[in-house]
Amino acid sequence: MIRFLITLMAKMTDTDLRLNDTPAPSLVERHPDLFAGIDPHALRAAQDLLRVSKRLLGGFADRFREHGLSPGRYSVLMTLHAAGGPLAPSVIAERIGVTRASTTGLVTGLARDGLVEYGSAGETDRRRKTVGLTEAGTALLLSILPDIFARMTALVEPLTEAECKTLQSILARIEADLGQDATSETRHD
């Protein structure tokens, strides 16, 4: 779920139109000739999803910033931790859903801060770089995860287990429909 939300946040800026103030469904209903094929109920659901996502991610971005991270930098650290070892930058890019160029910027900043380090893929080809967590990167990640995970679980605490599974299923369907175009040129640093 967090990958889906980070992807959405990457597309939004502070100057975005306030989605909760947009009377789009009523516009669709008043001008059916202009918006043929647009379902006002689906539009409202999409606006609600984007509005809630933006609010959620704003809160998480604030938490990440307190520790010198952005959502993208957090994603790199989490991906490396989950992998249990170094990864090629291209693999990181694929797993967090951003371009290789964006990944390069994220990794460069993390390396500068001593949270990740570069290595080589093997003795035979030192040109193929890998990226791995440093002890400082692991320590930082493990120090912030209890708070982050507590906040994540608090988001869905009012839901039953069945509702959580339904939410996961719906979000997975939406994410699958996003395809690669949703992250083609995003930047998370």
CNS distance restraints for C-alpha pairs under 8 A (distance, minus, plus):
assign (resid   1 and name CA) (resid   5 and name CA) 6.36 0.50 0.50
assign (resid   1 and name CA) (resid 168 and name CA) 7.18 0.50 0.50
assign (resid   1 and name CA) (resid 171 and name CA) 7.05 0.50 0.50
assign (resid   1 and name CA) (resid 172 and name CA) 7.91 0.50 0.50
assign (resid   2 and name CA) (resid   6 and name CA) 5.99 0.50 0.50
assign (resid   3 and name CA) (resid   7 and name CA) 6.14 0.50 0.50
assign (resid   3 and name CA) (resid  96 and name CA) 6.93 0.50 0.50
assign (resid   3 and name CA) (resid  97 and name CA) 7.96 0.50 0.50
assign (resid   4 and name CA) (resid   8 and name CA) 6.42 0.50 0.50
assign (resid   4 and name CA) (resid 171 and name CA) 7.68 0.50 0.50
assign (resid   4 and name CA) (resid 175 and name CA) 6.25 0.50 0.50
assign (resid   5 and name CA) (resid   9 and name CA) 6.14 0.50 0.50
assign (resid   5 and name CA) (resid  53 and name CA) 6.03 0.50 0.50
assign (resid   5 and name CA) (resid  57 and name CA) 6.88 0.50 0.50
assign (resid   6 and name CA) (resid  10 and name CA) 6.10 0.50 0.50
assign (resid   6 and name CA) (resid  57 and name CA) 7.06 0.50 0.50
assign (resid   6 and name CA) (resid  71 and name CA) 6.65 0.50 0.50
assign (resid   6 and name CA) (resid  72 and name CA) 7.68 0.50 0.50
assign (resid   7 and name CA) (resid  11 and name CA) 6.93 0.50 0.50
assign (resid   7 and name CA) (resid  97 and name CA) 7.32 0.50 0.50
assign (resid   7 and name CA) (resid 182 and name CA) 7.22 0.50 0.50
assign (resid   7 and name CA) (resid 183 and name CA) 6.64 0.50 0.50
assign (resid   8 and name CA) (resid  12 and name CA) 6.86 0.50 0.50
assign (resid   8 and name CA) (resid  50 and name CA) 7.50 0.50 0.50
assign (resid   8 and name CA) (resid  53 and name CA) 7.25 0.50 0.50
assign (resid   8 and name CA) (resid  54 and name CA) 7.73 0.50 0.50
assign (resid   9 and name CA) (resid  13 and name CA) 7.73 0.50 0.50
assign (resid   9 and name CA) (resid  53 and name CA) 7.33 0.50 0.50
assign (resid   9 and name CA) (resid  54 and name CA) 6.18 0.50 0.50
assign (resid   9 and name CA) (resid  57 and name CA) 6.53 0.50 0.50
assign (resid  10 and name CA) (resid 186 and name CA) 6.04 0.50 0.50
assign (resid  10 and name CA) (resid 187 and name CA) 6.63 0.50 0.50
assign (resid  10 and name CA) (resid 188 and name CA) 6.20 0.50 0.50
assign (resid  11 and name CA) (resid 186 and name CA) 6.92 0.50 0.50
assign (resid  12 and name CA) (resid  16 and name CA) 6.30 0.50 0.50
assign (resid  12 and name CA) (resid  54 and name CA) 7.63 0.50 0.50
assign (resid  17 and name CA) (resid  22 and name CA) 7.82 0.50 0.50
assign (resid  18 and name CA) (resid  22 and name CA) 6.82 0.50 0.50
assign (resid  18 and name CA) (resid  51 and name CA) 7.89 0.50 0.50
assign (resid  19 and name CA) (resid  47 and name CA) 6.09 0.50 0.50
assign (resid  19 and name CA) (resid  48 and name CA) 7.79 0.50 0.50
assign (resid  19 and name CA) (resid  50 and name CA) 7.50 0.50 0.50
assign (resid  19 and name CA) (resid  51 and name CA) 5.92 0.50 0.50
assign (resid  20 and name CA) (resid  47 and name CA) 7.24 0.50 0.50
assign (resid  20 and name CA) (resid  48 and name CA) 7.38 0.50 0.50
assign (resid  20 and name CA) (resid  51 and name CA) 6.58 0.50 0.50
assign (resid  23 and name CA) (resid  27 and name CA) 6.35 0.50 0.50
assign (resid  24 and name CA) (resid  28 and name CA) 6.19 0.50 0.50
assign (resid  24 and name CA) (resid  40 and name CA) 7.66 0.50 0.50
assign (resid  24 and name CA) (resid  43 and name CA) 7.48 0.50 0.50
assign (resid  24 and name CA) (resid  44 and name CA) 7.67 0.50 0.50
assign (resid  25 and name CA) (resid  29 and name CA) 6.29 0.50 0.50
assign (resid  25 and name CA) (resid  40 and name CA) 4.52 0.50 0.50
assign (resid  25 and name CA) (resid  41 and name CA) 7.06 0.50 0.50
assign (resid  25 and name CA) (resid  43 and name CA) 6.39 0.50 0.50
assign (resid  25 and name CA) (resid  44 and name CA) 6.26 0.50 0.50
assign (resid  26 and name CA) (resid  30 and name CA) 6.07 0.50 0.50
assign (resid  26 and name CA) (resid  40 and name CA) 7.41 0.50 0.50
assign (resid  27 and name CA) (resid  31 and name CA) 5.96 0.50 0.50
assign (resid  28 and name CA) (resid  32 and name CA) 5.66 0.50 0.50
assign (resid  28 and name CA) (resid  34 and name CA) 7.61 0.50 0.50
assign (resid  28 and name CA) (resid  35 and name CA) 5.75 0.50 0.50
assign (resid  28 and name CA) (resid  38 and name CA) 7.12 0.50 0.50
assign (resid  28 and name CA) (resid  39 and name CA) 7.87 0.50 0.50
assign (resid  28 and name CA) (resid  40 and name CA) 6.21 0.50 0.50
assign (resid  29 and name CA) (resid  40 and name CA) 6.94 0.50 0.50
assign (resid  31 and name CA) (resid  35 and name CA) 6.56 0.50 0.50
assign (resid  32 and name CA) (resid  36 and name CA) 5.58 0.50 0.50
assign (resid  38 and name CA) (resid  42 and name CA) 7.83 0.50 0.50
assign (resid  38 and name CA) (resid  43 and name CA) 7.35 0.50 0.50
assign (resid  39 and name CA) (resid  43 and name CA) 6.18 0.50 0.50
assign (resid  40 and name CA) (resid  44 and name CA) 6.16 0.50 0.50
assign (resid  41 and name CA) (resid  45 and name CA) 6.25 0.50 0.50
assign (resid  42 and name CA) (resid  46 and name CA) 6.15 0.50 0.50
assign (resid  43 and name CA) (resid  47 and name CA) 6.13 0.50 0.50
assign (resid  44 and name CA) (resid  48 and name CA) 6.04 0.50 0.50
assign (resid  45 and name CA) (resid  49 and name CA) 6.16 0.50 0.50
assign (resid  46 and name CA) (resid  50 and name CA) 6.20 0.50 0.50
assign (resid  47 and name CA) (resid  51 and name CA) 5.99 0.50 0.50
assign (resid  48 and name CA) (resid  52 and name CA) 6.06 0.50 0.50
assign (resid  49 and name CA) (resid  53 and name CA) 5.95 0.50 0.50
assign (resid  50 and name CA) (resid  54 and name CA) 6.00 0.50 0.50
assign (resid  51 and name CA) (resid  55 and name CA) 6.35 0.50 0.50
assign (resid  52 and name CA) (resid  56 and name CA) 6.10 0.50 0.50
assign (resid  53 and name CA) (resid  57 and name CA) 5.98 0.50 0.50
assign (resid  54 and name CA) (resid  58 and name CA) 5.96 0.50 0.50
assign (resid  55 and name CA) (resid  59 and name CA) 6.46 0.50 0.50
assign (resid  56 and name CA) (resid  60 and name CA) 6.43 0.50 0.50
assign (resid  57 and name CA) (resid  61 and name CA) 5.79 0.50 0.50
assign (resid  58 and name CA) (resid  62 and name CA) 6.22 0.50 0.50
assign (resid  59 and name CA) (resid  63 and name CA) 6.53 0.50 0.50
assign (resid  60 and name CA) (resid  64 and name CA) 6.17 0.50 0.50
assign (resid  60 and name CA) (resid  71 and name CA) 7.72 0.50 0.50
assign (resid  60 and name CA) (resid 148 and name CA) 7.67 0.50 0.50
assign (resid  61 and name CA) (resid  65 and name CA) 6.05 0.50 0.50
assign (resid  61 and name CA) (resid  70 and name CA) 6.16 0.50 0.50
assign (resid  61 and name CA) (resid  71 and name CA) 5.99 0.50 0.50
assign (resid  62 and name CA) (resid  66 and name CA) 6.42 0.50 0.50
assign (resid  63 and name CA) (resid  67 and name CA) 7.11 0.50 0.50
assign (resid  63 and name CA) (resid 148 and name CA) 7.89 0.50 0.50
assign (resid  64 and name CA) (resid  68 and name CA) 6.47 0.50 0.50
assign (resid  64 and name CA) (resid  69 and name CA) 4.78 0.50 0.50
assign (resid  64 and name CA) (resid  70 and name CA) 5.58 0.50 0.50
assign (resid  64 and name CA) (resid  71 and name CA) 6.71 0.50 0.50
assign (resid  64 and name CA) (resid  74 and name CA) 7.28 0.50 0.50
assign (resid  65 and name CA) (resid  69 and name CA) 4.96 0.50 0.50
assign (resid  65 and name CA) (resid  70 and name CA) 5.97 0.50 0.50
assign (resid  69 and name CA) (resid  73 and name CA) 5.63 0.50 0.50
assign (resid  69 and name CA) (resid  74 and name CA) 6.10 0.50 0.50
assign (resid  70 and name CA) (resid  74 and name CA) 6.09 0.50 0.50
assign (resid  70 and name CA) (resid 188 and name CA) 6.87 0.50 0.50
assign (resid  70 and name CA) (resid 189 and name CA) 5.96 0.50 0.50
assign (resid  71 and name CA) (resid  75 and name CA) 6.14 0.50 0.50
assign (resid  71 and name CA) (resid 188 and name CA) 6.47 0.50 0.50
assign (resid  71 and name CA) (resid 189 and name CA) 7.62 0.50 0.50
assign (resid  72 and name CA) (resid  76 and name CA) 6.38 0.50 0.50
assign (resid  72 and name CA) (resid 106 and name CA) 6.90 0.50 0.50
assign (resid  72 and name CA) (resid 187 and name CA) 7.78 0.50 0.50
assign (resid  72 and name CA) (resid 188 and name CA) 4.41 0.50 0.50
assign (resid  72 and name CA) (resid 189 and name CA) 5.86 0.50 0.50
assign (resid  73 and name CA) (resid  77 and name CA) 6.37 0.50 0.50
assign (resid  73 and name CA) (resid 106 and name CA) 5.79 0.50 0.50
assign (resid  73 and name CA) (resid 107 and name CA) 7.60 0.50 0.50
assign (resid  73 and name CA) (resid 110 and name CA) 7.08 0.50 0.50
assign (resid  73 and name CA) (resid 188 and name CA) 7.22 0.50 0.50
assign (resid  73 and name CA) (resid 189 and name CA) 6.60 0.50 0.50
assign (resid  74 and name CA) (resid  78 and name CA) 6.10 0.50 0.50
assign (resid  75 and name CA) (resid  79 and name CA) 5.98 0.50 0.50
assign (resid  75 and name CA) (resid  96 and name CA) 6.36 0.50 0.50
assign (resid  76 and name CA) (resid  80 and name CA) 6.20 0.50 0.50
assign (resid  76 and name CA) (resid  92 and name CA) 6.77 0.50 0.50
assign (resid  76 and name CA) (resid  96 and name CA) 7.11 0.50 0.50
assign (resid  76 and name CA) (resid 106 and name CA) 7.61 0.50 0.50
assign (resid  76 and name CA) (resid 107 and name CA) 7.57 0.50 0.50
assign (resid  77 and name CA) (resid  81 and name CA) 6.10 0.50 0.50
assign (resid  77 and name CA) (resid 133 and name CA) 7.07 0.50 0.50
assign (resid  77 and name CA) (resid 137 and name CA) 7.17 0.50 0.50
assign (resid  77 and name CA) (resid 138 and name CA) 7.89 0.50 0.50
assign (resid  77 and name CA) (resid 141 and name CA) 7.06 0.50 0.50
assign (resid  78 and name CA) (resid  82 and name CA) 6.02 0.50 0.50
assign (resid  78 and name CA) (resid 141 and name CA) 7.57 0.50 0.50
assign (resid  79 and name CA) (resid  83 and name CA) 6.14 0.50 0.50
assign (resid  79 and name CA) (resid  92 and name CA) 6.89 0.50 0.50
assign (resid  79 and name CA) (resid  95 and name CA) 7.22 0.50 0.50
assign (resid  79 and name CA) (resid  96 and name CA) 7.40 0.50 0.50
assign (resid  80 and name CA) (resid  84 and name CA) 6.42 0.50 0.50
assign (resid  80 and name CA) (resid  85 and name CA) 6.43 0.50 0.50
assign (resid  80 and name CA) (resid  86 and name CA) 6.58 0.50 0.50
assign (resid  80 and name CA) (resid  87 and name CA) 6.96 0.50 0.50
assign (resid  80 and name CA) (resid  92 and name CA) 7.78 0.50 0.50
assign (resid  80 and name CA) (resid 131 and name CA) 7.99 0.50 0.50
assign (resid  80 and name CA) (resid 132 and name CA) 6.41 0.50 0.50
assign (resid  80 and name CA) (resid 133 and name CA) 6.42 0.50 0.50
assign (resid  81 and name CA) (resid  85 and name CA) 7.14 0.50 0.50
assign (resid  81 and name CA) (resid 133 and name CA) 7.12 0.50 0.50
assign (resid  81 and name CA) (resid 138 and name CA) 7.31 0.50 0.50
assign (resid  83 and name CA) (resid  87 and name CA) 7.58 0.50 0.50
assign (resid  85 and name CA) (resid 132 and name CA) 6.09 0.50 0.50
assign (resid  85 and name CA) (resid 133 and name CA) 7.56 0.50 0.50
assign (resid  86 and name CA) (resid 119 and name CA) 7.82 0.50 0.50
assign (resid  86 and name CA) (resid 130 and name CA) 5.71 0.50 0.50
assign (resid  86 and name CA) (resid 131 and name CA) 5.01 0.50 0.50
assign (resid  86 and name CA) (resid 132 and name CA) 4.04 0.50 0.50
assign (resid  86 and name CA) (resid 133 and name CA) 7.19 0.50 0.50
assign (resid  87 and name CA) (resid  91 and name CA) 6.31 0.50 0.50
assign (resid  87 and name CA) (resid  92 and name CA) 6.61 0.50 0.50
assign (resid  87 and name CA) (resid 130 and name CA) 5.09 0.50 0.50
assign (resid  87 and name CA) (resid 131 and name CA) 5.36 0.50 0.50
assign (resid  87 and name CA) (resid 132 and name CA) 6.56 0.50 0.50
assign (resid  88 and name CA) (resid  92 and name CA) 6.52 0.50 0.50
assign (resid  88 and name CA) (resid 121 and name CA) 7.73 0.50 0.50
assign (resid  88 and name CA) (resid 128 and name CA) 7.71 0.50 0.50
assign (resid  88 and name CA) (resid 129 and name CA) 6.19 0.50 0.50
assign (resid  88 and name CA) (resid 130 and name CA) 4.33 0.50 0.50
assign (resid  88 and name CA) (resid 131 and name CA) 6.12 0.50 0.50
assign (resid  89 and name CA) (resid  93 and name CA) 6.17 0.50 0.50
assign (resid  89 and name CA) (resid 100 and name CA) 6.96 0.50 0.50
assign (resid  89 and name CA) (resid 103 and name CA) 6.67 0.50 0.50
assign (resid  89 and name CA) (resid 104 and name CA) 7.14 0.50 0.50
assign (resid  89 and name CA) (resid 129 and name CA) 7.52 0.50 0.50
assign (resid  89 and name CA) (resid 130 and name CA) 6.39 0.50 0.50
assign (resid  89 and name CA) (resid 131 and name CA) 6.62 0.50 0.50
assign (resid  90 and name CA) (resid  94 and name CA) 6.27 0.50 0.50
assign (resid  90 and name CA) (resid 100 and name CA) 5.89 0.50 0.50
assign (resid  90 and name CA) (resid 103 and name CA) 7.90 0.50 0.50
assign (resid  91 and name CA) (resid  95 and name CA) 6.16 0.50 0.50
assign (resid  92 and name CA) (resid  96 and name CA) 6.17 0.50 0.50
assign (resid  92 and name CA) (resid 103 and name CA) 7.17 0.50 0.50
assign (resid  93 and name CA) (resid  97 and name CA) 5.81 0.50 0.50
assign (resid  93 and name CA) (resid  98 and name CA) 5.16 0.50 0.50
assign (resid  93 and name CA) (resid  99 and name CA) 5.73 0.50 0.50
assign (resid  93 and name CA) (resid 100 and name CA) 5.43 0.50 0.50
assign (resid  93 and name CA) (resid 102 and name CA) 7.78 0.50 0.50
assign (resid  93 and name CA) (resid 103 and name CA) 5.59 0.50 0.50
assign (resid  94 and name CA) (resid  98 and name CA) 6.57 0.50 0.50
assign (resid  94 and name CA) (resid  99 and name CA) 7.59 0.50 0.50
assign (resid  97 and name CA) (resid 180 and name CA) 7.75 0.50 0.50
assign (resid  97 and name CA) (resid 183 and name CA) 5.93 0.50 0.50
assign (resid  98 and name CA) (resid 102 and name CA) 6.27 0.50 0.50
assign (resid  98 and name CA) (resid 103 and name CA) 6.76 0.50 0.50
assign (resid  98 and name CA) (resid 183 and name CA) 5.36 0.50 0.50
assign (resid  98 and name CA) (resid 184 and name CA) 6.56 0.50 0.50
assign (resid  98 and name CA) (resid 185 and name CA) 6.94 0.50 0.50
assign (resid  98 and name CA) (resid 186 and name CA) 5.99 0.50 0.50
assign (resid  98 and name CA) (resid 187 and name CA) 7.08 0.50 0.50
assign (resid  99 and name CA) (resid 103 and name CA) 6.29 0.50 0.50
assign (resid  99 and name CA) (resid 183 and name CA) 7.20 0.50 0.50
assign (resid  99 and name CA) (resid 184 and name CA) 6.17 0.50 0.50
assign (resid  99 and name CA) (resid 185 and name CA) 6.04 0.50 0.50
assign (resid  99 and name CA) (resid 186 and name CA) 6.92 0.50 0.50
assign (resid  99 and name CA) (resid 187 and name CA) 7.86 0.50 0.50
assign (resid 100 and name CA) (resid 104 and name CA) 6.12 0.50 0.50
assign (resid 101 and name CA) (resid 105 and name CA) 6.54 0.50 0.50
assign (resid 102 and name CA) (resid 106 and name CA) 6.31 0.50 0.50
assign (resid 102 and name CA) (resid 185 and name CA) 7.76 0.50 0.50
assign (resid 102 and name CA) (resid 186 and name CA) 6.96 0.50 0.50
assign (resid 102 and name CA) (resid 187 and name CA) 5.16 0.50 0.50
assign (resid 102 and name CA) (resid 188 and name CA) 6.96 0.50 0.50
assign (resid 102 and name CA) (resid 189 and name CA) 7.78 0.50 0.50
assign (resid 103 and name CA) (resid 107 and name CA) 5.96 0.50 0.50
assign (resid 104 and name CA) (resid 108 and name CA) 5.92 0.50 0.50
assign (resid 105 and name CA) (resid 109 and name CA) 6.32 0.50 0.50
assign (resid 105 and name CA) (resid 189 and name CA) 7.03 0.50 0.50
assign (resid 106 and name CA) (resid 110 and name CA) 6.28 0.50 0.50
assign (resid 106 and name CA) (resid 188 and name CA) 7.29 0.50 0.50
assign (resid 106 and name CA) (resid 189 and name CA) 5.75 0.50 0.50
assign (resid 107 and name CA) (resid 111 and name CA) 5.94 0.50 0.50
assign (resid 107 and name CA) (resid 116 and name CA) 7.26 0.50 0.50
assign (resid 107 and name CA) (resid 131 and name CA) 7.81 0.50 0.50
assign (resid 108 and name CA) (resid 112 and name CA) 6.11 0.50 0.50
assign (resid 109 and name CA) (resid 113 and name CA) 6.28 0.50 0.50
assign (resid 110 and name CA) (resid 114 and name CA) 6.27 0.50 0.50
assign (resid 110 and name CA) (resid 115 and name CA) 5.23 0.50 0.50
assign (resid 110 and name CA) (resid 116 and name CA) 5.67 0.50 0.50
assign (resid 111 and name CA) (resid 115 and name CA) 5.68 0.50 0.50
assign (resid 111 and name CA) (resid 116 and name CA) 4.78 0.50 0.50
assign (resid 111 and name CA) (resid 117 and name CA) 5.49 0.50 0.50
assign (resid 111 and name CA) (resid 118 and name CA) 7.65 0.50 0.50
assign (resid 114 and name CA) (resid 134 and name CA) 6.96 0.50 0.50
assign (resid 114 and name CA) (resid 136 and name CA) 6.79 0.50 0.50
assign (resid 114 and name CA) (resid 137 and name CA) 7.14 0.50 0.50
assign (resid 115 and name CA) (resid 133 and name CA) 6.15 0.50 0.50
assign (resid 115 and name CA) (resid 134 and name CA) 5.37 0.50 0.50
assign (resid 115 and name CA) (resid 135 and name CA) 7.48 0.50 0.50
assign (resid 115 and name CA) (resid 136 and name CA) 5.50 0.50 0.50
assign (resid 115 and name CA) (resid 137 and name CA) 3.90 0.50 0.50
assign (resid 115 and name CA) (resid 138 and name CA) 7.58 0.50 0.50
assign (resid 116 and name CA) (resid 131 and name CA) 6.54 0.50 0.50
assign (resid 116 and name CA) (resid 132 and name CA) 5.42 0.50 0.50
assign (resid 116 and name CA) (resid 133 and name CA) 4.38 0.50 0.50
assign (resid 116 and name CA) (resid 134 and name CA) 5.01 0.50 0.50
assign (resid 116 and name CA) (resid 137 and name CA) 6.17 0.50 0.50
assign (resid 117 and name CA) (resid 131 and name CA) 5.66 0.50 0.50
assign (resid 117 and name CA) (resid 132 and name CA) 5.45 0.50 0.50
assign (resid 117 and name CA) (resid 133 and name CA) 6.35 0.50 0.50
assign (resid 117 and name CA) (resid 134 and name CA) 6.27 0.50 0.50
assign (resid 118 and name CA) (resid 129 and name CA) 6.46 0.50 0.50
assign (resid 118 and name CA) (resid 130 and name CA) 5.62 0.50 0.50
assign (resid 118 and name CA) (resid 131 and name CA) 4.67 0.50 0.50
assign (resid 118 and name CA) (resid 132 and name CA) 6.46 0.50 0.50
assign (resid 119 and name CA) (resid 129 and name CA) 5.60 0.50 0.50
assign (resid 119 and name CA) (resid 130 and name CA) 4.97 0.50 0.50
assign (resid 119 and name CA) (resid 131 and name CA) 6.07 0.50 0.50
assign (resid 119 and name CA) (resid 132 and name CA) 7.36 0.50 0.50
assign (resid 120 and name CA) (resid 125 and name CA) 7.38 0.50 0.50
assign (resid 120 and name CA) (resid 126 and name CA) 5.11 0.50 0.50
assign (resid 120 and name CA) (resid 127 and name CA) 6.83 0.50 0.50
assign (resid 120 and name CA) (resid 128 and name CA) 5.65 0.50 0.50
assign (resid 120 and name CA) (resid 129 and name CA) 4.44 0.50 0.50
assign (resid 120 and name CA) (resid 130 and name CA) 5.36 0.50 0.50
assign (resid 121 and name CA) (resid 125 and name CA) 6.76 0.50 0.50
assign (resid 121 and name CA) (resid 126 and name CA) 6.57 0.50 0.50
assign (resid 121 and name CA) (resid 127 and name CA) 7.99 0.50 0.50
assign (resid 121 and name CA) (resid 128 and name CA) 5.44 0.50 0.50
assign (resid 121 and name CA) (resid 129 and name CA) 5.76 0.50 0.50
assign (resid 121 and name CA) (resid 130 and name CA) 5.84 0.50 0.50
assign (resid 122 and name CA) (resid 126 and name CA) 6.27 0.50 0.50
assign (resid 122 and name CA) (resid 128 and name CA) 7.83 0.50 0.50
assign (resid 133 and name CA) (resid 137 and name CA) 5.50 0.50 0.50
assign (resid 133 and name CA) (resid 138 and name CA) 6.20 0.50 0.50
assign (resid 134 and name CA) (resid 138 and name CA) 6.25 0.50 0.50
assign (resid 135 and name CA) (resid 139 and name CA) 6.03 0.50 0.50
assign (resid 136 and name CA) (resid 140 and name CA) 6.05 0.50 0.50
assign (resid 137 and name CA) (resid 141 and name CA) 6.13 0.50 0.50
assign (resid 138 and name CA) (resid 142 and name CA) 6.08 0.50 0.50
assign (resid 139 and name CA) (resid 143 and name CA) 6.03 0.50 0.50
assign (resid 140 and name CA) (resid 144 and name CA) 6.42 0.50 0.50
assign (resid 141 and name CA) (resid 145 and name CA) 6.06 0.50 0.50
assign (resid 142 and name CA) (resid 146 and name CA) 7.45 0.50 0.50
assign (resid 144 and name CA) (resid 148 and name CA) 6.27 0.50 0.50
assign (resid 145 and name CA) (resid 149 and name CA) 5.71 0.50 0.50
assign (resid 146 and name CA) (resid 150 and name CA) 5.99 0.50 0.50
assign (resid 147 and name CA) (resid 151 and name CA) 6.18 0.50 0.50
assign (resid 148 and name CA) (resid 152 and name CA) 6.19 0.50 0.50
assign (resid 149 and name CA) (resid 153 and name CA) 6.14 0.50 0.50
assign (resid 150 and name CA) (resid 154 and name CA) 6.06 0.50 0.50
assign (resid 151 and name CA) (resid 155 and name CA) 6.42 0.50 0.50
assign (resid 152 and name CA) (resid 156 and name CA) 7.36 0.50 0.50
assign (resid 153 and name CA) (resid 157 and name CA) 6.05 0.50 0.50
assign (resid 154 and name CA) (resid 158 and name CA) 7.92 0.50 0.50
assign (resid 156 and name CA) (resid 164 and name CA) 7.02 0.50 0.50
assign (resid 159 and name CA) (resid 163 and name CA) 5.60 0.50 0.50
assign (resid 159 and name CA) (resid 164 and name CA) 6.10 0.50 0.50
assign (resid 160 and name CA) (resid 164 and name CA) 6.20 0.50 0.50
assign (resid 161 and name CA) (resid 165 and name CA) 6.30 0.50 0.50
assign (resid 162 and name CA) (resid 166 and name CA) 6.22 0.50 0.50
assign (resid 163 and name CA) (resid 167 and name CA) 6.05 0.50 0.50
assign (resid 164 and name CA) (resid 168 and name CA) 6.14 0.50 0.50
assign (resid 165 and name CA) (resid 169 and name CA) 6.14 0.50 0.50
assign (resid 166 and name CA) (resid 170 and name CA) 6.17 0.50 0.50
assign (resid 167 and name CA) (resid 171 and name CA) 6.09 0.50 0.50
assign (resid 168 and name CA) (resid 172 and name CA) 6.01 0.50 0.50
assign (resid 169 and name CA) (resid 173 and name CA) 6.30 0.50 0.50
assign (resid 170 and name CA) (resid 174 and name CA) 6.31 0.50 0.50
assign (resid 171 and name CA) (resid 175 and name CA) 5.98 0.50 0.50
assign (resid 172 and name CA) (resid 176 and name CA) 6.01 0.50 0.50
assign (resid 173 and name CA) (resid 177 and name CA) 6.31 0.50 0.50
assign (resid 174 and name CA) (resid 178 and name CA) 6.42 0.50 0.50
assign (resid 175 and name CA) (resid 179 and name CA) 7.20 0.50 0.50
assign (resid 178 and name CA) (resid 182 and name CA) 5.69 0.50 0.50
assign (resid 180 and name CA) (resid 184 and name CA) 6.21 0.50 0.50
